[in-house]
Amino acid sequence: MEKTEAYECLHQNDPLPNLIESTNKYLLKLRLDNWITQKQYEQLSIKKDEVELAHLFYLSKAHKPGTPLRSIVSGLKHPTIKISRFLDELLRPLFDRMASSTTVTSGIEVIKQLYEWSKRNARQDTLICTMDVIDLYTMIPQTEGILAIKKMLDYLNLKQINGLKIETIIRLCRFVVRNNYFSYDSKYYHQIRGGAMGSPLTLTIANAYMFFFERDIVKQINNSNGLYIRYIDDIFITINWSSQHLEKQIDRWNKFDLNIKLKAEVGYTTNFLDLYIENKNGAKRCPSLSKTIEKKGCK
């Protein structure tokens, strides 16, 4: 928790009562100023007996080497969860549409894309690179995260979504991001950097931020007839560059944005999501080419 400086300790000061009050007051103000409808106000407002503060716990990243831990803020009854879900239902389909050519949601999608790419481009010396975006959810500054949502909506040339003005959406996003509180080990914390992993909106903000970060990388890879795929904070690249050139480019990419750090592995084999991927003839230096893809646990 201390590594990213994303959290402010409130010690024993329970923020829940004030958060309930401020959430309902904010929604009422939006309603009175006609930013949201009466139906939306009733849908998003909260009752004291229905909410509780989020709490922090850890899950292992089973698909990554060393099985590191990922912090999860569980806020199924958090005062802002209704707003977060409401926004995510509006925004996530838009992101999925915008980034359909570079993002995946499953290993099956990776297999399909890699199979098609390999038929035209794979060679015995084709490299495989995976990159992990370090602490993605807590490294994106909150203001820049909200700006990424605004950039996404501008990119899609949208003025409103389901009758809701873009300015209203941005206001609600800002309120959710700035009001992430949770308890851990008998103390209370306020998240002051990034978003809570476990809040539906956080994923869409992180994805939108990464979409604009990676655009020059994707263009460079595509111009070299490579393949670029991302699943949230996991990136997969396969390309016909020398390892020295690829590593030089990774160093350059790591200077694009102070908030984004890429931890890369380059070679002829990798584990990505639930897949084991291998360029057999690259690894064995055999003359014929065969790229194998296997589901983990089936090797």
Residue pairs with C-beta under 8 A, 6 or more apart in sequence:
1 7
1 56
1 71
1 184
1 189
3 135
4 135
4 138
4 139
4 193
4 194
5 193
6 138
6 139
6 191
6 192
6 193
6 194
7 189
7 190
7 191
7 192
7 193
8 189
8 190
8 191
8 192
9 187
9 188
9 189
10 181
10 187
10 188
10 189
10 190
11 187
11 188
12 186
12 187
12 188
13 188
14 53
14 188
15 53
15 181
15 188
15 190
16 51
16 52
16 53
16 79
16 181
19 53
19 79
19 80
19 179
19 181
20 46
20 48
20 51
20 79
22 179
23 45
23 46
23 79
23 80
23 83
23 175
23 179
24 45
24 46
26 175
27 36
27 41
27 44
27 45
27 83
28 41
28 45
30 36
30 41
30 168
30 171
30 172
31 37
31 38
31 40
31 41
35 165
35 167
35 168
35 171
36 44
36 164
36 168
37 163
40 86
40 164
43 82
43 86
44 82
44 83
44 86
45 82
46 79
46 82
50 77
51 77
51 78
51 79
52 77
52 78
53 75
53 78
53 181
53 182
53 183
53 188
54 73
54 74
54 75
54 78
54 180
54 181
54 182
54 183
54 196
54 198
55 73
55 74
55 75
55 182
55 183
55 184
56 71
56 72
56 73
56 74
56 182
56 183
56 184
56 189
57 71
57 72
57 74
58 69
58 70
58 71
58 72
59 69
59 70
59 72
60 67
60 68
60 69
60 70
61 67
61 68
61 69
61 70
63 234
63 271
63 272
63 273
63 274
63 296
64 132
65 271
70 197
71 138
71 197
72 197
72 198
73 180
73 182
73 191
73 196
73 197
73 198
73 199
74 198
75 81
75 180
75 182
75 196
75 198
75 199
78 84
78 181
78 199
79 179
80 175
80 176
80 179
80 180
80 199
81 199
81 200
83 172
83 175
83 176
83 201
84 176
84 199
84 200
84 201
84 202
85 200
86 172
87 169
87 172
87 173
87 176
87 200
87 201
87 204
88 200
88 201
88 203
88 204
90 161
90 162
90 164
90 169
91 149
91 152
91 161
91 169
91 201
91 204
91 208
92 200
92 203
92 204
94 152
94 153
94 156
94 158
94 161
95 152
95 204
95 207
95 208
95 211
96 103
97 156
98 152
98 155
98 156
98 211
99 207
99 211
102 211
102 214
102 218
102 228
102 229
102 230
103 207
103 229
103 230
103 231
104 110
104 113
104 229
104 230
104 231
105 231
106 273
107 272
107 273
107 274
107 275
107 295
110 229
110 231
110 236
110 272
110 273
110 275
110 293
111 275
111 293
113 227
113 229
114 227
114 238
114 277
114 291
114 293
115 293
117 227
117 238
118 291
120 225
121 225
121 226
121 227
121 240
122 238
122 279
122 289
122 291
123 240
123 282
123 289
124 279
124 281
124 282
124 285
124 286
124 287
124 288
124 289
125 240
125 282
126 238
126 239
126 240
126 268
126 279
126 282
126 291
127 238
127 239
127 240
127 241
127 243
127 246
127 266
127 267
127 268
127 279
127 282
128 236
128 237
128 238
128 266
128 267
128 268
128 269
128 270
128 277
128 278
128 279
129 235
129 236
129 237
129 238
129 239
129 246
129 250
129 264
129 265
129 266
129 270
130 234
130 235
130 236
130 237
130 264
130 265
130 270
130 271
130 272
131 234
131 235
131 237
131 250
131 262
131 263
131 264
131 265
132 233
132 234
132 235
132 262
132 263
132 264
133 210
133 233
133 234
133 235
133 260
133 261
133 262
134 261
134 262
134 263
135 194
135 261
136 206
136 210
136 232
136 233
136 260
137 194
137 195
137 196
137 197
137 202
137 206
137 233
138 191
138 193
138 194
138 195
139 193
139 194
139 259
139 260
139 261
140 148
140 193
140 194
140 195
140 205
140 206
140 209
140 259
141 193
141 194
141 259
142 174
142 177
142 178
142 192
142 193
142 194
142 195
144 209
144 259
145 177
145 194
145 195
145 205
145 206
145 208
145 209
146 170
146 173
146 174
146 177
146 205
148 205
148 208
148 209
148 211
148 212
149 169
149 170
149 173
149 204
149 205
149 208
150 166
150 170
151 208
151 212
152 208
152 211
152 212
153 161
153 166
153 169
158 166
159 165
159 166
160 166
161 169
173 201
173 205
176 199
176 201
177 195
177 201
177 205
180 190
180 191
180 195
180 196
180 199
181 188
181 189
181 190
181 191
182 188
182 189
182 191
182 196
183 189
194 202
195 201
195 202
195 205
195 206
196 202
203 232
206 232
206 233
207 232
210 230
210 232
210 233
210 260
213 256
213 257
213 260
214 228
214 230
214 235
216 256
217 228
217 253
217 256
218 228
220 249
221 227
221 228
221 237
221 239
222 228
224 239
224 240
224 241
225 239
225 240
226 237
226 238
226 239
226 240
226 241
227 236
227 237
227 238
227 239
228 235
228 236
228 237
229 235
229 236
229 237
230 236
231 273
234 272
234 273
235 262
236 270
236 272
236 277
237 246
238 279
239 246
241 249
243 266
246 266
247 264
247 266
250 262
250 264
250 266
253 262
254 260
254 261
254 262
267 283
268 278
268 279
268 280
268 282
268 283
269 276
269 277
269 278
269 279
269 283
270 276
270 277
270 278
271 277
271 296
274 295
274 296
275 293
275 294
275 295
275 296
276 293
276 294
276 295
276 296
276 299
277 291
277 292
277 293
277 294
278 291
278 292
278 293
278 294
279 289
279 291
280 286
280 290
280 291
280 292
281 287
281 288
281 289
281 290
